[in-house]
Amino acid sequence: MKQTPFLRPNLVKKETLLPYLTEIEESRIYSNFGPLNSRFEQRVLEEYYECDGAVTTVNNATIGLIAAISQCKRPIGKYVLLPSFTFAATPLAALWCGLQPYFVDIKPDDWCMDENQVRELVHTLGDQVAAIVPYATFGTNINLDFYQDIHESGIPVVVDAASSFGVNENNNYFGKGFPGCIVFSFHATKAFGVGEGGLLYSANKNLISQVRQAENFGFSSTKEATIQGINGKMSEYTAAIALSTLDEFPQKVKSRKQIYTWYFELLDQKAFLEKEWKLQKTKGEIPYQFMPICCPLDIKNDAVIQSLATKHIEARTYFSPPCHQQSIFKKYPHTPLTVTEKISRQILSLPLWEEMTQDDVQRIVEGLG
Ligand SMILES: *Cc1c(COP(=O)(O)O)cnc(C)c1O
């Protein structure tokens, strides 16, 4: 019987990479913000951000979050406000910056951090808030106006936009003009996959140059370590994959949107959405990383996963258990996480990868029951 894996990453083919590899051989530059890396950054800045602000590549988004939070955090603060409904990398980045995660609930419709709770915590915790790290859940566009106001009031905001590269709303790519830091992941499991990699954007050029210094051992222009840095640089080989991916990305986005549409139409046709199955309320055009859906409360997500497995369909449950239920994070403070706990019992991540056919989607939807 046909097997349907959860993900089947489709990185650029070696033939596409060859001209770039030849360039690397000729330049003998393998890393340290080399020529391919610079070309990639320049293209992203022009093609996605109309040269408004600055970008820097990074060797993965977790290091990107650490570099950004460490450079922005308020020195007297101790907490990072972030959702529990996220990947462990978000609160782990707070820990690596010597800060404590403070978990905030999400909203029932878009599964993003609840702004009202953030506002209240900012009020009650005052100077103890070192930074705020919202997550643009599963690539949706979040309301950055709210966070821009907070950032401009003096509490730094770093957005975990792990799967949001290429998200577009009203002809603007996600994050454009935002004065805090936006952190994208290019992990193989994301829509813009290069293996391991990431990118940071901010409308604030100084902030990006500071983060860039942090990811290069904290070296100043005189090669002296002046801030607590790390090695977060992207290699030229990865930059070669990133440049090739940039050319193919519009096609990738198109395929992913098509598969989402098939899912949506079938779920609708088969009346799942009337039977208490719920999709995330999203904004903008999203290059879906996978297909998230909540099952009805009276069915447990684990049971659906098992039933799909008997039909040779592999599904997951991102993010279940949510971070605050994972052992390393249990001791940290949180607001009442009612919605997070409810959704983490219902959430399913269904397969969505570029070569999937309408038949694959149909088998999966039928497999849901
Ligand atoms: C993938 C992901 C990360 C980590 O990105 P890496 O590039 O793998 O380090 C962080 N946060 C979220 C929400 C993610 O989905």
The ligand as an SDF file (V2000), in Angstrom:
LIG
                    3D

 15 15  0  0  0  0  0  0  0  0999 V2000
   11.9970   25.4300   12.9440 C   0  0  0  0  0  0  0  0  0  0  0  0
   11.7030   26.3170   14.0790 C   0  0  0  0  0  0  0  0  0  0  0  0
   12.7220   26.9150   14.8450 C   0  0  0  0  0  0  0  0  0  0  0  0
   14.1640   26.5430   14.7190 C   0  0  0  0  0  0  0  0  0  0  0  0
   14.7450   26.7980   13.5060 O   0  0  0  0  0  0  0  0  0  0  0  0
   16.1510   26.1470   13.1740 P   0  0  0  0  0  0  0  0  0  0  0  0
   16.5630   26.8510   11.9130 O   0  0  0  0  0  0  0  0  0  0  0  0
   15.9150   24.6830   12.9620 O   0  0  0  0  0  0  0  0  0  0  0  0
   17.0760   26.4090   14.3060 O   0  0  0  0  0  0  0  0  0  0  0  0
   12.3760   27.8270   15.8330 C   0  0  0  0  0  0  0  0  0  0  0  0
   11.0870   28.1160   16.0940 N   0  0  0  0  0  0  0  0  0  0  0  0
   10.0770   27.5400   15.4080 C   0  0  0  0  0  0  0  0  0  0  0  0
    8.6820   27.9120   15.7460 C   0  0  0  0  0  0  0  0  0  0  0  0
   10.3500   26.6190   14.3850 C   0  0  0  0  0  0  0  0  0  0  0  0
    9.3240   26.0530   13.7190 O   0  0  0  0  0  0  0  0  0  0  0  0
  1  2  1  0
  2  3  1  0
  2 14  2  0
  3  4  1  0
  3 10  2  0
  4  5  1  0
  5  6  1  0
  6  7  2  0
  6  8  1  0
  6  9  1  0
 10 11  1  0
 11 12  2  0
 12 13  1  0
 12 14  1  0
 14 15  1  0
M  END
$$$$
